[in-house]
């Protein structure tokens, strides 16, 4: 396993396991137990995923020392306020059944982000979370937050895949010492990613799959990745990406696939904002 060092000195595995869209408790717990057995040491969940209990149960059942598993969860928009963040964190920790979190993120850049961040800073100072950060923040969102707060986010978890590569965003994050983490590194199969001729050809040259090439491309950029699968053989394949290196030419060929727009939705689109905030109001 390769690691990145966050801006507060904490070490974070560069390849992790995500549990988005695994709401069934038994299936999620089994998946996380398999992932930990394969060798993953970063597990990414969120309050809105509805599976924190299963993740915590899997971590405890694994027998792996707690300090060897890096657990991330996220605060949903309905708790985006000072009191809400404190309440949301306590609920997350209780559901996980853990004594502390390794990383706690804002899930979205909406709501009272400043009040919530003050609460996050206090939780960090108390030592119940080892690092705090954000998700889905574009550079302008991040600049606004950092201008009026004391602790710089350690991580920004954003959409990144071969069709939406976020090179400019990464440059800004690096300039502020914020680690970039990607969600949906396979674009959930959009644009027929798993049959893309460029990725297929590169994979063939290395004896690797398209998925392995997509992950290796991000790892070589220094990005933290959290692929998801409920199938153990896929978990093993996704984990087997540290024994080959993409050439500069191959990296350039993949760079040419960039379409410079979200594969899903933009957090600058008012309809997206209304949809996400509407979900928060209905919780």
C-alpha positions in Angstrom: 0.0 0.0 0.0 1.1 3.5 -0.8 0.3 6.4 1.5 -0.2 10.2 1.3 0.7 12.5 4.1 -2.0 15.1 4.9 -1.3 18.7 5.8 -1.5 17.9 9.5 1.0 15.0 9.3 -1.6 12.2 9.3 -0.9 9.3 6.9 -3.8 8.2 4.7 -3.8 5.1 2.4 -3.9 6.3 -1.2 -6.2 3.4 -2.3 -9.3 2.8 -0.3 -12.7 1.1 -0.5 -16.0 3.0 -0.9 -19.4 1.8 0.2 -21.8 4.2 -1.6 -24.9 2.5 -2.8 -24.5 -0.6 -0.5 -27.5 0.1 1.8 -28.1 -3.5 2.8 -26.4 -4.0 6.2 -25.4 -7.6 5.7 -24.1 -7.1 2.2 -22.2 -3.9 3.2 -20.6 -5.6 6.3 -19.6 -8.6 4.2 -18.1 -6.3 1.5 -16.1 -4.3 4.0 -14.9 -7.4 5.7 -13.7 -8.8 2.3 -12.1 -5.5 1.5 -10.1 -5.4 4.7 -9.1 -9.1 4.2 -7.9 -8.2 0.7 -5.7 -5.5 2.2 -7.6 -2.2 2.0 -7.0 0.0 5.0 -9.1 3.0 4.0 -12.9 2.7 4.3 -15.1 5.6 3.1 -18.7 5.9 4.2 -21.2 8.7 5.0 -24.2 9.4 7.1 -26.4 9.7 4.0 -25.3 6.2 2.8 -27.2 4.5 5.5 -24.5 2.0 6.2 -22.3 3.4 8.9 -23.4 0.7 11.4 -22.4 -2.1 8.9 -19.0 -0.4 8.3 -18.3 -0.2 12.0 -19.3 -3.8 12.6 -17.0 -4.9 9.8 -14.0 -2.9 11.2 -14.6 -4.4 14.7 -15.1 -7.9 13.4 -11.9 -7.8 11.3 -9.6 -8.1 14.2 -7.3 -5.5 12.6 -5.9 -3.0 15.2 -8.1 0.2 15.0 -5.1 2.4 14.3 -4.4 0.5 11.1 -7.8 1.2 9.6 -8.4 4.7 8.3 -12.2 5.4 8.6 -13.8 8.3 6.8 -17.4 9.5 7.1 -19.3 12.6 6.0 -21.7 15.2 7.5 -24.9 15.6 5.5 -26.4 19.0 4.6 -29.3 18.7 7.0 -26.7 18.9 9.8 -24.7 21.8 8.2 -24.6 24.2 11.2 -22.6 24.5 14.4 -25.0 22.5 16.5 -25.9 20.2 13.7 -22.3 19.3 13.0 -21.8 18.4 16.7 -25.0 16.3 16.6 -24.2 14.7 13.3 -20.7 13.7 14.3 -21.9 12.2 17.6 -24.5 10.2 15.7 -22.0 9.0 13.1 -19.5 7.9 15.8 -22.3 6.1 17.7 -23.5 4.3 14.5 -19.9 3.3 13.7 -19.3 2.1 17.2 -15.9 3.7 17.2 -14.0 5.9 19.6 -12.8 8.3 17.0 -12.8 9.0 13.2 -9.7 9.3 11.1 -11.3 11.8 8.7 -14.6 13.7 8.8 -15.8 15.6 5.7 -18.5 18.0 4.7 -20.5 16.0 2.2 -21.7 19.1 0.2 -20.7 22.8 0.0 -24.1 24.0 1.0 -25.8 25.2 4.2 -24.1 27.0 7.1 -20.6 25.8 6.2 -18.9 28.4 8.5 -20.8 27.4 11.6 -20.3 23.7 10.8 -16.6 24.2 10.2 -16.2 25.9 13.6 -17.7 22.7 15.1 -15.4 20.6 13.0 -12.4 22.6 14.2 -13.4 22.0 17.8 -13.9 18.2 17.2 -10.4 18.2 15.7 -8.9 20.0 18.6 -10.5 17.6 21.0 -8.8 14.7 19.2 -12.0 12.7 18.4 -11.2 13.1 14.7 -7.7 13.0 13.3 -8.3 15.2 10.3 -11.2 17.3 8.8 -12.0 18.1 5.3 -14.6 18.7 2.6 -16.2 17.0 -0.4 -17.6 18.4 -3.6 -15.9 21.8 -3.1 -14.8 23.5 -6.2 -11.8 25.8 -5.8 -14.0 28.8 -5.3 -15.9 27.1 -2.6 -12.7 26.1 -0.9 -11.1 29.5 -1.1 -14.2 31.0 0.5 -14.1 28.6 3.4 -10.4 29.0 4.0 -10.6 32.8 4.0 -12.7 32.9 7.1 -11.6 29.8 9.1 -8.6 28.7 11.0 -7.9 25.0 10.1 -7.2 24.3 6.4 -9.2 21.3 5.2 -6.9 18.2 4.9 -8.8 16.6 2.0 -11.2 17.6 -0.7 -13.1 14.6 -2.1 -14.4 15.4 -5.6 -15.6 13.7 -8.7 -12.6 12.7 -10.9 -12.4 10.2 -13.7 -10.9 10.0 -17.2 -13.7 12.0 -18.6 -13.6 14.7 -15.9 -10.0 14.9 -14.9 -9.9 18.1 -12.7 -6.3 19.1 -13.5 -6.8 22.7 -12.7 -8.7 21.9 -9.5 -5.8 19.6 -8.4 -3.3 22.4 -9.1 -5.2 24.7 -6.8 -5.6 22.1 -4.1 -1.9 21.3 -4.2 -1.1 25.1 -3.9 -3.1 25.1 -0.7 -1.7 21.8 0.6 -5.1 20.1 0.4 -5.1 16.4 -0.7 -7.3 15.5 -3.6 -9.5 12.4 -3.3 -11.7 11.1 -6.0 -15.2 9.6 -5.9 -16.5 7.5 -8.7 -13.1 6.8 -10.3 -14.7 4.6 -12.9 -17.4 7.2 -13.7 -19.9 4.5 -12.7 -19.3 3.0 -16.1 -20.6 6.1 -18.0 -19.5 6.7 -21.5 -18.8 3.0 -21.8 -15.6 3.5 -19.8 -14.9 -0.2 -19.4 -14.7 -0.7 -23.2 -12.8 2.5 -24.0 -10.3 1.7 -26.7 -7.5 3.9 -25.3 -7.8 2.4 -21.8 -8.2 -1.1 -23.3 -5.0 -0.8 -25.4 -3.0 0.6 -22.5 -4.3 -2.2 -20.3 -3.4 -4.8 -22.9 0.2 -3.5 -23.0 0.6 -4.1 -19.2 -1.6 -7.2 -18.8 -4.1 -5.1 -16.8 -7.8 -4.3 -17.0 -9.4 -1.0 -17.9 -10.3 -0.5 -14.2 -6.7 -1.1 -13.1 -5.5 1.4 -15.7 -8.0 4.0 -14.5 -6.9 3.6 -10.9 -3.2 3.6 -11.7 -3.7 6.8 -13.7 -5.1 8.5 -10.6 -2.5 7.1 -8.2 0.3 8.4 -10.4 -1.3 11.8 -10.2 -1.1 11.6 -6.4 -4.8 11.3 -6.0 -6.5 9.2 -3.3 -9.0 6.7 -4.9 -11.9 4.8 -3.3 -13.3 2.3 -5.8 -16.3 0.2 -4.8 -17.3 -3.4 -5.6 -19.3 -6.0 -3.7 -17.5 -8.8 -5.6 -14.3 -10.0 -3.9 -12.6 -10.8 -7.2 -13.1 -7.1 -8.3 -11.8 -5.9 -5.0 -8.6 -8.0 -5.5 -8.2 -6.7 -9.0 -8.7 -3.1 -8.0 -6.1 -3.6 -5.3 -3.6 -5.1 -7.7 -2.4 -1.7 -9.1 1.0 -1.2 -7.5 3.1 -3.4 -9.7 3.1 -1.4 -13.0 3.7 2.2 -14.1 2.1 4.1 -16.9 4.5 5.9 -19.2 4.4 9.6 -19.9 3.0 8.8 -23.3 0.2 6.6 -21.8 -0.6 9.3 -19.3 -0.9 11.8 -22.1 -3.2 9.6 -24.1 -5.5 9.3 -21.1 -5.3 13.1 -20.6 -6.7 13.5 -24.1 -9.9 11.8 -23.0 -10.8 14.7 -20.7 -14.2 16.2 -21.6 -13.8 19.0 -18.9 -17.3 18.6 -17.5 -19.0 16.5 -14.8 -20.1 13.0 -15.8 -23.0 13.4 -13.3 -23.9 17.0 -12.3 -22.3 20.3 -11.5 -22.4 21.8 -8.0 -22.5 25.2 -9.7 -25.9 24.3 -11.4 -28.8 25.9 -9.5 -31.0 22.9 -10.2 -28.4 20.7 -8.6 -28.2 22.9 -5.5 -32.0 23.0 -5.2 -32.1 19.3 -5.5 -29.5 18.6 -2.8 -30.8 21.2 -0.4 -34.3 19.9 -1.0 -33.2 16.5 0.0 -31.7 18.0 3.2 -35.0 19.7 4.1 -36.9 16.4 3.7 -34.6 14.4 6.1 
